[in-house]
Amino acid sequence: MAIEIVRADITTLNVDAIVNAANAALAGGGGVDGAIHRAAGPELLAACRGHGRCPPGGAVITPGFRLRARYVIHAVGPADSDAQVLERTYESVFRVAADTRDPHIETIAFPAISTGAYGFPKREAARIALGVMRRHEARFDRIIAALFDDESVDIYRRLEP
């Protein structure tokens, strides 16, 4: 299976789970995080509050509420350019997805975690993201890199063989 690289609004995708580039408070915010919270409705914030804080490199799961996706996996990337934390963030998402059993997550879509407000260099972030996705692609029917801008799509496509 190939990793799909698309320019898309992640909130509109028909997948089992979408990944939210969340802040540590899981409180909604700007960018992808704000868009997901707006599309899912106020129930999402209430569900996030039940998890408390999530450290950088971690991930937690909630229902998708008003989204087409059944689940949202909230992943907290680094607020700097720490490559190890970003890799751990992507790995945490896959661990959470693998642990979800009822029903299984077979399709998942990711944004470019930490490349917006946190300013992680896009090329390095894409290299890390695609590397982790490749390690896990055999377990999923579809893995989608749902990117917001043409520059990110181009970077990902140049890195994906």
C-alpha positions as CSV (number, residue, x, y, z in Angstrom):
1,M,0.0,0.0,0.0
2,A,1.3,3.5,-0.8
3,I,0.9,6.4,1.4
4,E,-1.5,8.9,-0.1
5,I,-0.4,12.5,-0.2
6,V,-3.2,15.0,-0.8
7,R,-4.0,18.6,-0.4
8,A,-7.1,18.5,1.6
9,D,-9.2,19.8,4.6
10,I,-8.6,17.0,7.0
11,T,-11.9,17.6,8.7
12,T,-13.8,16.5,5.5
13,L,-12.1,13.1,5.0
14,N,-14.0,9.9,5.3
15,V,-11.5,7.8,7.3
16,D,-11.6,6.0,10.6
17,A,-9.4,8.5,12.4
18,I,-7.9,11.9,11.7
19,V,-4.9,13.2,13.6
20,N,-5.1,16.6,15.3
21,A,-2.0,18.6,15.7
22,A,-3.0,19.5,19.3
23,N,-1.5,21.7,22.0
24,A,-0.6,20.2,25.4
25,A,-3.7,21.5,27.0
26,L,-5.9,19.7,24.4
27,A,-7.9,22.9,24.4
28,G,-8.3,23.7,20.8
29,G,-6.5,26.6,19.2
30,G,-5.6,27.8,15.7
31,G,-4.7,26.0,12.5
32,V,-5.6,22.4,12.1
33,D,-6.5,22.1,15.8
34,G,-9.0,24.9,15.7
35,A,-10.5,23.6,12.4
36,I,-11.0,20.1,13.9
37,H,-12.6,21.5,17.1
38,R,-15.0,23.7,15.1
39,A,-16.0,20.9,12.7
40,A,-16.4,18.3,15.5
41,G,-18.5,20.6,17.7
42,P,-18.3,21.5,21.4
43,E,-18.4,17.9,22.5
44,L,-14.8,17.4,21.4
45,L,-13.5,20.0,23.8
46,A,-15.5,18.3,26.6
47,A,-14.0,14.9,25.7
48,C,-10.5,16.4,25.6
49,R,-10.9,17.9,29.1
50,G,-11.4,14.3,30.3
51,H,-7.8,13.5,29.3
52,G,-6.2,16.5,31.1
53,R,-2.9,17.5,29.6
54,C,-0.8,15.6,27.1
55,P,3.0,16.0,26.9
56,P,4.9,16.7,23.7
57,G,5.4,13.4,22.0
58,G,2.2,11.9,23.3
59,A,-1.3,11.2,21.8
60,V,-4.8,10.6,23.1
61,I,-8.0,9.5,21.3
62,T,-11.5,10.9,21.4
63,P,-14.7,10.3,19.4
64,G,-15.0,12.3,16.2
65,F,-18.5,13.6,17.1
66,R,-19.7,15.7,14.1
67,L,-16.8,14.7,11.8
68,R,-17.0,12.0,9.2
69,A,-14.1,10.3,11.0
70,R,-15.1,8.1,14.0
71,Y,-12.1,9.2,16.0
72,V,-9.7,12.0,16.5
73,I,-6.2,11.2,17.7
74,H,-4.8,14.3,19.4
75,A,-1.0,14.4,18.9
76,V,1.2,16.9,20.7
77,G,4.3,17.7,18.6
78,P,7.3,19.7,19.7
79,A,7.0,23.4,20.0
80,D,10.6,23.6,18.7
81,S,12.6,21.6,16.2
82,D,13.2,18.5,18.3
83,A,13.2,15.7,15.7
84,Q,13.1,13.0,18.4
85,V,10.0,14.4,19.9
86,L,8.3,14.7,16.5
87,E,9.1,11.1,15.7
88,R,7.8,10.0,19.1
89,T,4.6,12.0,18.4
90,Y,4.0,10.1,15.1
91,E,4.8,6.8,16.8
92,S,2.4,7.6,19.6
93,V,-0.4,8.1,17.1
94,F,0.2,4.7,15.6
95,R,0.3,3.1,19.1
96,V,-3.0,4.7,20.0
97,A,-4.5,3.6,16.7
98,A,-3.3,0.0,17.2
99,D,-4.7,-0.1,20.7
100,T,-8.2,0.9,19.5
101,R,-10.2,-2.3,19.1
102,D,-13.9,-1.4,18.9
103,P,-13.9,-0.8,16.0
104,H,-10.4,-1.1,14.6
105,I,-8.8,1.9,12.9
106,E,-7.8,0.8,9.4
107,T,-7.7,4.2,7.7
108,I,-6.0,7.3,9.2
109,A,-5.1,10.8,8.0
110,F,-2.3,13.0,9.3
111,P,-1.7,16.7,9.0
112,A,1.9,18.0,9.0
113,I,2.4,18.1,12.8
114,S,4.3,21.0,14.3
115,T,5.0,22.8,11.0
116,G,2.4,25.6,11.4
117,A,2.6,27.8,14.5
118,Y,5.4,25.7,16.0
119,G,7.6,26.3,13.0
120,F,9.2,22.9,12.6
121,P,11.1,22.9,9.3
122,K,8.7,21.4,6.7
123,R,11.2,19.2,4.9
124,E,12.6,17.7,8.0
125,A,9.1,17.2,9.4
126,A,8.0,15.5,6.2
127,R,11.0,13.2,6.3
128,I,10.2,12.1,9.8
129,A,6.5,11.7,9.2
130,L,6.9,9.6,6.0
131,G,9.6,7.4,7.7
132,V,7.2,6.6,10.6
133,M,4.3,6.1,8.2
134,R,6.3,3.6,6.1
135,R,7.1,1.6,9.2
136,H,3.4,1.2,10.0
137,E,1.8,1.1,6.5
138,A,1.4,-2.7,6.4
139,R,-1.1,-2.5,9.3
140,F,-3.5,0.0,7.7
141,D,-5.7,0.0,4.6
142,R,-4.9,3.7,4.0
143,I,-2.5,6.2,5.5
144,I,-3.1,9.7,4.2
145,A,-0.9,12.8,4.5
146,A,-3.6,15.5,4.3
147,L,-1.7,18.7,3.8
148,F,-2.9,22.3,3.9
149,D,-0.7,23.9,1.2
150,D,0.9,23.2,-2.1
151,E,4.4,23.7,-0.7
152,S,3.9,20.8,1.8
153,V,2.4,18.6,-0.8
154,D,5.4,19.1,-3.1
155,I,7.8,18.4,-0.2
156,Y,6.1,15.2,0.7
157,R,5.8,14.0,-2.9
158,R,9.5,14.6,-3.5
159,L,10.4,12.5,-0.5
160,E,8.0,9.6,-1.2
161,P,9.5,7.1,-3.7
